Amino acid sequence: MVGTSFAAPRVSGVAAILKQKYPSLTAAQISNIILLSADKDINNDGTPDFIGVSPIFGHGKLSLTRALALAGAI
């Protein structure tokens, strides 16, 4: 599954996992973690494809692994 039509359930799933693993996180913290941990290497070549926020890719690809690592560092 790809595309924006499946984005909401994927983001909701990551948010739920973060809340379950770190119950003290607030909704705002979870939102920030998801946005800050997005992977900017869109084509998986090991190099970020943009900086900041892309008009096409937004903050980047959702990454559960990166979100969990960032949440664990808080």
N, C-alpha and C positions, 0 to 999 in steps of 0.2 A: 504494500500500500504506500502510495506517495501522493504528494500534493497537499494543498491547504485543507481539503475536506477531512483529512484524517489528523490534522494538527491539533485540534482541540482535545480529542480523547487522549492523544499521546502526552500532551502537556499536563492534562489533568491527572494522568497516571503517574507521571514523574512527581507532580506536586503531592499526590497521595503517598507515594513511597517516601518522599522526604519527610512528610508529617508523621508517618508511622515510625520511621527510624529516629527522627529528632522531634519529639512532640512539643518541645518548648519553643520551636520556631514559630514566628507569627506568619500570617498570610503575606505581609509585605516582605518579610525576609525570604520566604520561599519564592516569591515572584522575582526578587532581585537575584537570588541564587540561580534560578533558571535562566534569566537573561544574561547574567555575567558569565555563566559557564557554557553558553552556546559556542559550538565549534565553528570557527570561521574558515576552516579548511573544507570548502564545499566539494572539491573534486578529489579529496583524499590523497593529495600528492605530498603531504607533509608540510606544506607552506600555506599560511593563511591567505585567502583570496581577497580579503578586504580588511579595512580597519573601521572601527566605529560601527555604524549601523548602515547596512546596504539598502538601497531603495528596492532591490529585488529580493534579497535573502534576509532582510531584517537583521536580527542580532546573530543569525547563523543557524546551524543545525542543532536541534535538541540533543543533549548528551546526558544520559542518566549517570554514567560513570563520572563525568566531570562535575555534575551537580552534587553527587554524593561526596566527592572529594572536597569540593568547596564548602559544603555544609559541615563536614567533619572538621574543617579548619576554623570554624567560627567559635 
